[in-house]
Amino acid sequence: LRNYGEVIGFRNRADGDRWDVFVPGLEYELPLDTPFPLQRVLGVVLIKGGNHKLAIALPPPHAPPSRDAVEAGVQDFLRIYAREHPGQQSSRMRYLELDQAVAAAGTAERAPPQPP
């Protein structure tokens, strides 16, 4: 998988390994074994069994060029992941974009604290 890595310091309960991340939308391969700062989480690939993958964005100069490039990168990831993991059907994976999740949940205003 291209531009695939781990978040240092966090563990996935499904497999005990670090959180798996990928950087969709880049037209080039990032160097291996090089830590990068995370700018934001774009979404999550939900995988049956709980071994989910976070789609992340990196700050410039490694920021994705466009939303379309990110969407294409996510679809490539889903296709390649299903192909490289026998028994994993693409129909059992789903990408949840965080902006969609926030929009679906609506907005909430923070209530002022109540006196004791």
Number of C-alpha atoms within 10 A of each C-alpha: 10 15 16 17 20 16 17 10 7 12 14 15 11 11 11 10 13 15 20 18 20 21 26 26 23 19 11 9 10 14 9 9 7 7 11 13 9 12 12 11 16 16 19 19 21 16 18 14 9 12 16 19 20 23 25 20 23 16 12 9 7 15 15 20 13 11 11 11 15 20 15 14 21 21 14 15 21 18 14 14 16 16 13 10 9 8 8 14 15 15 10 11 17 14 18 15 16 14 12 11 11 10 9 9 9 8 8 6 5 6 6 6 6 5 4 3
